[in-house]
Amino acid sequence: MKSSRFGLGAILLATLTVGGCLYVGSIAIRSLDPFPVLEFVNKPGPAGSRKMYSWDFTVDPAAIRGISMKAASSIDSYSTWSKFELSQSDAKRLAAELHSRMATIDAYLQRTKECEQATRTIASIPVRSPTSDTPDWWSPPTGTGDATENMLWYPDATYGVAQGCYTIFDASNETLWVYEYAAQHDSHWKRGTRPPYGNSTTPDPQE
């Protein structure tokens, strides 16, 4: 089973363990513990990708000089901090795939929840609702990055499951920084102020 079945955590509303694998965001990591905190630092691309149950991105792991990652989950929530050292062209492709997965909401959730979605430009990566301590190696730059955010609203509530994928590429050392998360009982924005799923626009980053 590959992580792409679940997308970028966009349809992951609970911690899932399948065949000894923990799915957190777009990444599936080998684990028998239902709520582990897993971390590895500066592994070469092939070694880092082997820490995962599957690597189903189009970027060849051999093209990645180093991967650092921390993943933590709790009931219905998760956070992943990732750092990929790779060329700008490969980083652009990987980031596009990550955002595409976050932007894809499962048909079941579309039927059972009111879903809203937005994309925007960011100047820094927000670490929203972390499920563990931020790792020591996490130091993304300020600059121009991208955000894809979903709200899966609970019925008749002002909150729901908030999801996000945030990326910034540091051209000075060819490093892609990624933060992904989902949090229950959370909200990105006031209900009804963003487009329904499938009609996403890019709002003012100040909003």
C-alpha positions in Angstrom: 0.0 0.0 0.0 1.4 3.3 -1.0 1.1 6.6 0.7 -0.3 8.2 -2.4 -3.6 6.4 -1.7 -3.9 8.8 1.3 -2.6 11.9 -0.4 -0.7 14.4 1.5 -2.6 13.9 4.7 -5.5 15.7 3.1 -7.7 12.7 3.8 -5.8 11.4 6.9 -8.1 12.3 9.8 -6.8 9.6 12.1 -3.5 7.8 12.7 -3.4 4.8 10.4 -1.2 1.8 10.8 -1.2 -0.6 7.9 1.2 -3.6 7.9 3.4 -2.1 10.6 3.5 1.3 8.8 2.4 4.7 10.2 0.9 7.2 7.7 1.6 10.8 8.7 0.9 13.3 5.9 2.4 12.2 2.6 5.0 10.0 4.3 4.6 6.4 5.4 7.1 5.3 8.0 7.8 1.8 9.3 6.5 1.5 12.8 4.6 -0.9 15.1 3.9 1.8 17.7 0.5 3.4 17.0 1.7 6.9 18.3 5.4 7.0 17.8 7.7 10.0 17.4 10.1 9.1 14.6 13.1 11.2 13.6 16.2 10.8 11.5 18.8 13.4 10.5 20.8 14.0 7.4 20.4 10.6 5.7 21.5 10.4 2.1 18.5 10.2 -0.2 18.5 6.4 -0.7 19.0 5.7 3.0 16.4 8.3 4.0 13.8 6.9 1.5 14.3 3.4 3.0 13.1 4.7 6.3 9.8 5.1 4.7 7.4 2.3 3.7 7.3 3.7 0.2 8.8 6.5 -1.8 6.3 7.2 -4.6 7.4 10.7 -5.6 8.9 11.2 -9.1 12.2 12.7 -7.7 14.8 9.9 -7.6 16.1 9.5 -4.0 19.6 9.3 -5.5 19.3 12.9 -6.5 18.7 14.0 -2.9 21.9 14.7 -1.0 20.3 14.6 2.4 16.9 14.0 4.2 16.1 15.0 7.7 12.6 14.3 9.0 10.6 14.2 12.2 7.1 12.7 12.3 4.7 12.7 15.3 1.1 11.7 15.6 -1.7 11.6 18.1 -5.4 10.7 17.8 -6.7 12.4 14.6 -3.7 14.7 14.4 -0.1 14.6 13.0 2.9 16.9 12.2 5.9 16.3 10.0 9.0 18.4 9.7 11.1 17.6 6.6 14.3 19.0 5.0 15.4 17.8 1.6 18.8 18.8 0.1 18.4 18.7 -3.6 18.6 20.8 -6.8 16.1 23.6 -7.4 14.5 21.8 -10.3 14.0 18.7 -8.2 12.8 20.7 -5.2 10.2 22.4 -7.4 8.9 19.1 -8.6 8.8 17.6 -5.1 7.0 20.6 -3.7 4.5 20.5 -6.5 3.7 16.9 -5.8 3.4 17.6 -2.0 0.9 20.4 -2.6 -1.0 18.4 -5.1 -1.6 15.6 -2.6 -2.7 18.1 0.1 -5.1 19.6 -2.5 -6.7 16.2 -3.2 -9.5 15.5 -0.7 -10.9 11.9 -0.6 -14.4 11.4 -2.1 -15.7 10.0 1.2 -14.7 13.1 3.1 -16.3 15.3 0.4 -19.6 13.4 1.1 -19.4 13.5 4.9 -17.9 16.9 5.6 -18.2 20.5 4.3 -14.7 21.1 2.8 -13.1 24.4 2.1 -9.6 25.0 0.6 -7.2 27.8 -0.2 -3.7 28.3 -1.5 -1.6 31.3 -0.7 2.0 32.7 -0.7 3.9 32.7 2.6 7.0 34.6 3.8 7.8 31.9 6.5 6.6 28.5 7.4 4.1 28.4 10.3 4.5 25.5 12.7 0.8 25.2 13.5 -0.6 22.8 16.1 2.5 20.7 16.5 2.1 17.2 17.9 5.7 17.2 19.3 8.6 19.5 19.9 10.1 21.2 16.9 13.4 19.4 16.0 16.7 21.1 16.7 17.7 21.0 13.0 14.5 22.9 11.9 15.6 26.3 10.7 13.8 27.3 7.5 14.6 30.7 6.0 12.2 33.5 5.4 11.5 34.1 1.8 8.7 33.2 -0.7 7.0 29.9 -0.2 3.6 28.2 -0.8 0.8 27.0 1.4 -2.1 24.7 0.7 -4.7 24.6 3.4 -7.9 22.6 3.9 -10.7 22.9 6.4 -12.9 19.9 7.0 -15.7 21.4 9.1 -17.6 19.5 11.8 -21.4 19.7 11.4 -22.8 23.0 12.7 -19.5 23.9 14.3 -17.0 26.8 14.0 -14.1 24.3 13.9 -13.1 21.0 12.3 -10.0 19.3 11.0 -7.4 21.8 9.8 -4.8 20.6 7.4 -1.8 22.3 5.8 1.3 21.9 3.6 3.9 24.6 3.7 7.1 24.7 1.7 10.0 27.1 1.2 13.1 26.5 -1.0 16.4 28.0 0.2 18.4 28.6 -3.0 21.5 29.5 -1.1 22.1 25.9 0.0 19.6 24.1 -2.2 17.3 22.9 0.6 13.5 22.4 0.5 11.8 22.9 3.8 8.4 21.3 4.4 5.9 21.3 7.3 2.7 19.3 7.1 0.0 18.9 9.7 -3.5 18.0 10.5 -5.3 19.0 13.8 -8.7 18.2 15.0 -10.9 20.9 16.7 -8.9 23.6 14.8 -9.6 26.2 12.2 -7.7 28.2 9.6 -10.4 30.7 9.0 -14.0 31.6 9.6 -16.4 29.2 8.1 -17.7 30.2 4.7 -15.0 32.7 4.0 -13.0 30.4 1.6 -14.0 28.6 -1.5 -15.6 25.2 -1.3 -13.4 22.3 -2.2 -12.7 22.2 -6.0 -13.0 26.0 -6.3 -9.7 27.1 -4.6 -8.3 30.5 -5.2 -5.3 32.4 -3.9 -6.4 34.8 -1.1 -4.4 37.8 0.1 -1.6 36.4 2.3 -2.5 39.0 4.9 -5.9 37.3 5.5 
